Amino acid sequence: MDYNLFKEELLLAIQDLADPEQSVSLHCIDKNNGSCADAVIIMKKGGQIAPTFYLDDFYPWFCQGISIERIARRILELNQQHQPEASFALTDEVHDYQKMRTHVCYKLINYEMNRSLLNKIPHIPYLDLAIVFYCKVTAPNLQNGSFLIHNSNLTAWNVSTDDLIRDARLNTCRKLPFCFKEMDALIRELSNDESLLPSEFSPNSMYILTNQETYFGAAALLYPHVLSHISALLGCNFFVLPSSVHECILVPDFGVYSKPELEEMVVEVNSTQVAKEEVLSNHVYYYDLKKQELSL
């Protein structure tokens, strides 16, 4: 059975097994960089927030011999486990910006790869990127719950992009504090295997900048004073390699590497090791200690 038939059969199975009070629908969710993913949403009557289940996560299960009925039952179980608790009142707040403003955060995405999406959402150009905004939902049973803020939200809230950036600048740093580590320390922490270190670099010359959840952590580039503090700590200028939307690699400029050779590496890694929706940029940025400025 191919994926398209699997998708149809699974949707029917979930609809047959779901409670009468639940609405089961299939959506094509716009993802980063022009990609789209099929997702099932199981919504209680009168509900406004529900978990999203991407079907490409479950197709491999079917290919391994798990029946469609078992997959459908598992999705319904997961949906029940990840329902917001009754005390979670964001559904009542979503139409009131004064109540939502503390949830607004920002992230970085590629500008050119998301031109179509950017027509629909408030954004601020930044280098070859765009600063976009989302509401980070924090509630029991929800992990990385969020929704992207669209132009329609601005209209409903009667606010401007300036309002969003002002609030997001405060909230993102607080909700998602930055994390700065040496690359070799991080690799040892994750794998305990130094053989995974890139052979082209001395490990002591590479650093990871992200946030404590490694969730759209490249936005840490925007945090006030973070880059200036890092440059003061390193005592030199540095290159910023956009390894994904979730983190960046910082390489101190000791005159060993040129920007073109670093960009060649970024392009290679993006094309072979980074999922399409997680690519941030093929360009390398440069932070100047004296100017306290990040540039292309």
C-alpha positions as CSV (number, residue, x, y, z in Angstrom):
1,M,0.0,0.0,0.0
2,D,1.4,3.4,-1.0
3,Y,1.5,6.4,1.3
4,N,-1.6,8.1,-0.2
5,L,-3.8,5.0,0.2
6,F,-2.4,4.6,3.7
7,K,-3.3,8.1,4.5
8,E,-6.9,7.6,3.4
9,E,-7.3,4.3,5.2
10,L,-5.9,5.6,8.4
11,L,-8.1,8.6,8.5
12,L,-11.2,6.4,8.0
13,A,-10.0,4.0,10.8
14,I,-9.5,6.9,13.2
15,Q,-12.9,8.3,12.4
16,D,-14.5,4.9,13.0
17,L,-12.8,4.5,16.4
18,A,-13.1,8.1,17.7
19,D,-15.8,9.2,20.1
20,P,-18.9,10.8,18.6
21,E,-17.9,14.0,20.5
22,Q,-14.6,14.1,18.5
23,S,-14.1,15.6,15.1
24,V,-11.3,14.0,13.1
25,S,-9.9,15.9,10.2
26,L,-6.9,15.7,7.8
27,H,-4.9,18.8,7.1
28,C,-1.9,19.7,5.0
29,I,0.2,21.8,7.4
30,D,2.5,24.4,6.0
31,K,6.0,23.8,7.3
32,N,9.2,25.8,7.1
33,N,10.9,26.3,3.8
34,G,7.8,25.6,1.6
35,S,7.3,22.0,2.8
36,C,3.9,20.6,3.7
37,A,3.0,17.7,5.9
38,D,-0.2,15.7,6.2
39,A,-1.5,15.8,9.8
40,V,-4.5,14.4,11.6
41,I,-6.2,16.7,14.2
42,I,-8.7,15.2,16.7
43,M,-10.7,18.0,18.2
44,K,-13.3,17.8,21.0
45,K,-16.5,19.6,20.2
46,G,-16.1,23.3,21.1
47,G,-12.3,22.9,21.5
48,Q,-9.8,25.2,19.9
49,I,-6.5,23.5,20.7
50,A,-5.5,19.9,20.1
51,P,-2.3,17.9,19.4
52,T,-1.2,17.5,15.8
53,F,-0.2,14.0,14.5
54,Y,2.0,14.0,11.4
55,L,1.2,10.9,9.3
56,D,4.7,10.5,7.9
57,D,5.7,9.6,11.5
58,F,3.4,6.6,11.3
59,Y,3.8,5.3,7.8
60,P,7.0,3.5,8.7
61,W,5.1,1.7,11.4
62,F,2.7,0.4,8.7
63,C,5.6,-0.6,6.4
64,Q,7.0,-2.6,9.3
65,G,3.8,-4.6,9.5
66,I,1.7,-2.8,12.2
67,S,-1.9,-2.8,11.1
68,I,-3.8,0.4,10.3
69,E,-6.3,-0.3,13.2
70,R,-3.4,-0.6,15.7
71,I,-1.9,2.7,14.5
72,A,-5.3,4.4,14.6
73,R,-5.8,3.2,18.2
74,R,-2.3,4.4,19.2
75,I,-3.0,7.9,17.7
76,L,-6.2,8.1,19.7
77,E,-4.3,7.0,22.9
78,L,-1.6,9.7,22.3
79,N,-4.3,12.3,21.6
80,Q,-5.9,11.5,25.0
81,Q,-2.6,11.6,26.8
82,H,-1.6,15.0,25.3
83,Q,-4.9,16.8,25.8
84,P,-4.5,20.1,27.8
85,E,-5.9,19.9,31.3
86,A,-9.2,21.5,32.0
87,S,-7.4,24.2,34.0
88,F,-5.6,25.3,30.9
89,A,-7.5,28.4,29.8
90,L,-5.5,29.6,26.7
91,T,-8.6,28.8,24.5
92,D,-10.4,31.6,26.4
93,E,-7.5,34.0,26.1
94,V,-6.5,33.5,22.4
95,H,-8.7,36.4,21.2
96,D,-7.3,38.9,23.7
97,Y,-3.8,40.2,23.0
98,Q,-3.4,41.6,26.5
99,K,-3.7,38.0,27.8
100,M,-1.7,36.5,24.9
101,R,1.2,38.9,24.9
102,T,3.2,37.0,27.4
103,H,3.1,33.9,25.1
104,V,4.6,35.7,22.1
105,C,8.0,34.6,21.0
106,Y,10.1,34.9,17.9
107,K,12.1,32.6,15.7
108,L,14.3,32.8,12.5
109,I,13.5,31.3,9.2
110,N,15.0,31.7,5.7
111,Y,13.5,34.6,3.8
112,E,13.7,33.4,0.2
113,M,12.6,29.9,0.9
114,N,9.5,31.2,2.7
115,R,8.3,34.0,0.5
116,S,4.8,32.5,0.1
117,L,4.4,32.0,3.8
118,L,5.7,35.5,4.6
119,N,2.8,37.0,2.6
120,K,0.5,35.6,5.3
121,I,2.4,36.4,8.5
122,P,3.9,39.4,10.2
123,H,7.7,39.4,9.9
124,I,10.8,41.5,10.0
125,P,13.7,41.1,7.5
126,Y,17.0,40.3,9.1
127,L,20.1,39.6,7.0
128,D,18.9,36.9,4.5
129,L,16.4,35.7,7.1
130,A,13.0,36.7,8.5
131,I,12.0,37.2,12.2
132,V,8.6,35.6,12.6
133,F,6.4,35.2,15.6
134,Y,4.6,32.4,17.4
135,C,2.7,31.8,20.6
136,K,4.4,29.3,22.8
137,V,1.9,27.3,24.7
138,T,3.0,26.1,28.1
139,A,0.6,23.6,29.6
140,P,0.6,20.1,31.2
141,N,0.7,17.3,28.6
142,L,1.8,19.7,25.8
143,Q,5.4,19.6,24.5
144,N,6.6,22.5,22.4
145,G,3.0,23.5,21.8
146,S,2.8,26.6,19.6
147,F,1.0,28.3,16.8
148,L,2.4,30.7,14.2
149,I,1.0,34.2,14.3
150,H,-0.7,35.2,11.1
151,N,-1.8,38.6,9.7
152,S,-5.3,37.6,10.6
153,N,-4.3,37.4,14.3
154,L,-2.8,41.0,14.1
155,T,-6.2,42.2,12.7
156,A,-8.2,40.4,15.4
157,W,-5.9,41.7,18.2
158,N,-5.6,45.2,16.7
159,V,-1.8,45.2,17.2
160,S,1.2,45.9,15.0
161,T,4.4,44.0,14.2
162,D,6.2,46.5,16.5
163,D,4.0,45.3,19.4
164,L,5.0,41.7,18.6
165,I,8.7,42.3,18.4
166,R,8.7,44.3,21.7
167,D,6.9,41.5,23.6
168,A,8.8,38.7,21.8
169,R,12.1,40.2,22.7
170,L,11.3,40.0,26.4
171,N,9.5,36.6,26.3
172,T,11.8,34.6,24.2
173,C,14.9,35.3,26.3
174,R,12.9,34.4,29.4
175,K,11.1,31.3,28.2
176,L,14.0,30.0,26.1
177,P,17.3,31.1,27.7
178,F,20.3,30.8,25.5
179,C,22.8,28.0,25.8
180,F,26.4,28.4,24.7
181,K,28.7,25.3,24.7
182,E,31.9,24.1,23.2
183,M,31.2,21.6,20.4
184,D,33.3,18.8,21.8
185,A,31.7,19.1,25.2
186,L,28.2,18.8,23.6
187,I,29.2,15.9,21.4
188,R,30.6,14.0,24.4
189,E,27.5,14.8,26.3
190,L,25.2,13.4,23.6
191,S,27.3,10.5,22.3
192,N,30.4,9.9,24.4
193,D,32.1,9.4,21.1
194,E,34.9,11.8,20.0
195,S,35.1,10.1,16.6
196,L,32.0,12.1,15.7
197,L,34.0,15.3,15.8
198,P,34.4,16.9,12.3
199,S,37.9,16.1,11.1
200,E,38.3,19.6,9.5
201,F,38.3,21.5,12.7
202,S,40.0,21.5,16.0
203,P,37.1,20.9,18.5
204,N,38.2,23.8,20.7
205,S,37.5,26.2,17.9
206,M,33.8,25.4,17.6
207,Y,30.9,26.4,19.7
208,I,27.2,25.8,19.7
209,L,24.6,28.6,20.3
210,T,21.1,27.5,20.8
211,N,18.5,27.7,23.6
212,Q,17.9,25.4,26.5
213,E,15.2,23.5,24.7
214,T,17.1,23.3,21.4
215,Y,13.8,24.6,19.9
216,F,14.2,27.2,17.2
217,G,17.4,28.1,19.0
218,A,19.0,30.0,16.2
219,A,16.9,32.9,17.4
220,A,19.4,33.2,20.2
221,L,21.3,35.3,17.7
222,L,18.7,38.0,18.3
223,Y,18.9,38.0,22.1
224,P,20.1,41.4,23.4
225,H,23.9,41.4,24.2
226,V,24.4,37.7,23.6
227,L,26.7,38.0,20.6
228,S,28.7,40.9,22.2
229,H,29.2,38.9,25.4
230,I,30.3,35.9,23.4
231,S,32.8,38.0,21.4
232,A,34.2,39.4,24.6
233,L,34.5,35.9,26.1
234,L,36.3,34.7,23.0
235,G,38.3,37.9,22.6
236,C,37.9,37.9,18.8
237,N,35.6,38.1,15.8
238,F,33.8,34.9,14.8
239,F,31.9,33.2,12.0
240,V,28.3,32.1,12.5
241,L,27.4,28.9,10.7
242,P,23.6,28.4,10.5
243,S,23.5,24.7,11.1
244,S,19.7,24.6,11.3
245,V,16.7,26.7,12.6
246,H,17.5,25.1,16.0
247,E,21.1,26.1,16.5
248,C,24.2,27.8,15.1
249,I,27.9,26.9,15.1
250,L,30.3,29.7,16.1
251,V,33.9,29.5,14.8
252,P,36.4,32.1,16.2
253,D,38.3,33.9,13.4
254,F,41.9,33.1,14.0
255,G,42.7,33.5,10.2
256,V,42.6,29.7,9.7
257,Y,39.3,29.4,7.7
258,S,37.9,31.6,5.0
259,K,34.2,32.5,4.6
260,P,33.9,30.7,1.2
261,E,35.2,27.4,2.5
262,L,32.9,27.6,5.5
263,E,30.0,28.3,3.3
264,E,30.9,25.3,1.1
265,M,30.7,23.2,4.3
266,V,27.3,24.7,5.2
267,V,25.9,24.0,1.7
268,E,27.1,20.4,1.9
269,V,25.7,19.7,5.3
270,N,22.3,21.4,4.4
271,S,22.0,19.3,1.3
272,T,22.9,16.0,2.9
273,Q,22.2,16.0,6.6
274,V,19.6,18.6,7.5
275,A,15.9,18.1,6.9
276,K,14.4,20.5,4.4
277,E,12.1,22.2,6.9
278,E,15.1,22.7,9.3
279,V,17.5,24.5,6.9
280,L,18.1,28.1,8.0
281,S,20.5,29.4,5.4
282,N,23.4,28.5,3.0
283,H,25.3,31.7,4.0
284,V,27.8,32.2,6.7
285,Y,27.6,35.3,8.9
286,Y,30.4,37.3,10.5
287,Y,30.4,39.0,13.9
288,D,32.7,42.0,14.3
289,L,33.9,42.6,17.9
290,K,34.6,46.3,17.4
291,K,31.5,47.1,15.5
292,Q,29.4,44.7,17.6
293,E,27.6,43.8,14.4
294,L,26.5,40.6,12.7
295,S,26.6,40.8,8.9
296,L,26.6,38.6,5.8
